[in-house]
């Protein structure tokens, strides 16, 4: 199983555990999770979500992103 460690979109990098203030956000928040929703049934839920500790999230509807994955659990190889 794999977990997204960081995502790059429009020359912006969002990495787990780092603080950011994306455009439109009123305050700085820490990235807690990066979710791949490309297989979601509803178009409104597709793409990627960068979730923050403030409860806010940044939804990315593009597939033109670079994801850095890390393996979780099981054998690494």
Secondary structure per residue as TSV (DSSP state, phi and psi in degrees):
chain	resnum	aa	ss	phi	psi
A	1	X	-	360.0	147.0
A	2	X	E	-124.2	152.3
A	3	X	E	-129.6	139.0
A	4	X	E	-70.6	128.0
A	5	X	E	-95.6	-35.1
A	6	X	E	-157.7	161.7
A	7	X	E	-138.4	139.3
A	8	X	E	-116.5	127.6
A	9	X	E	-147.4	129.7
A	10	X	T	51.3	44.3
A	11	X	T	65.8	10.2
A	12	X	E	-105.8	133.2
A	13	X	E	-108.2	130.8
A	14	X	E	-118.5	119.6
A	15	X	E	-120.1	139.8
A	16	X	T	-52.3	135.5
A	17	X	T	83.4	-4.2
A	18	X	-	-99.8	153.6
A	19	X	E	-95.2	139.4
A	20	X	E	-144.8	161.9
A	21	X	-	-133.4	83.1
A	22	X	-	-61.8	157.9
A	23	X	T	-55.1	131.9
A	24	X	T	94.4	-15.1
A	25	X	-	-82.9	145.1
A	26	X	S	-89.7	-19.0
A	27	X	S	-146.9	166.7
A	28	X	-	-73.8	143.0
A	29	X	E	-144.2	156.4
A	30	X	E	-97.2	135.8
A	31	X	E	-70.6	124.7
A	32	X	E	-107.7	-23.3
A	33	X	E	-163.0	148.8
A	34	X	E	-123.8	119.4
A	35	X	E	-112.9	132.2
A	36	X	E	-93.4	106.9
A	37	X	-	-109.1	22.8
A	38	X	T	-62.6	-23.5
A	39	X	T	-97.2	13.4
A	40	X	-	-65.2	145.5
A	41	X	S	-70.3	-36.8
A	42	X	S	-90.9	134.3
A	43	X	G	-57.9	-35.9
A	44	X	G	-67.5	-15.0
A	45	X	G	-108.7	1.2
A	46	X	-	-74.6	173.6
A	47	X	S	90.0	-145.0
A	48	X	E	-125.8	153.0
A	49	X	E	-126.5	131.3
A	50	X	E	-102.9	115.2
A	51	X	E	-101.6	142.1
A	52	X	E	-118.3	158.8
A	53	X	T	-67.2	-14.8
A	54	X	T	-79.1	-7.8
A	55	X	S	94.8	-11.2
A	56	X	-	-80.0	162.9
A	57	X	E	-146.2	155.0
A	58	X	E	-111.2	116.4
A	59	X	E	-97.5	128.6
A	60	X	E	-114.9	116.4
A	61	X	-	-92.8	0.2
A	62	X	-	-92.1	149.9
A	63	X	S	-94.6	-0.1
A	64	X	-	-85.9	65.9
A	65	X	-	-132.3	161.3
A	66	X	E	-117.0	124.0
A	67	X	E	-110.8	133.4
A	68	X	E	-104.0	116.9
A	69	X	E	-100.9	152.2
A	70	X	E	-129.8	143.4
A	71	X	E	-78.5	137.8
A	72	X	-	-122.6	134.2
A	73	X	S	65.7	170.8
A	74	X	S	63.8	-167.2
A	75	X	-	-85.0	139.3
A	76	X	-	-95.0	136.4
A	77	X	-	-168.6	360.0
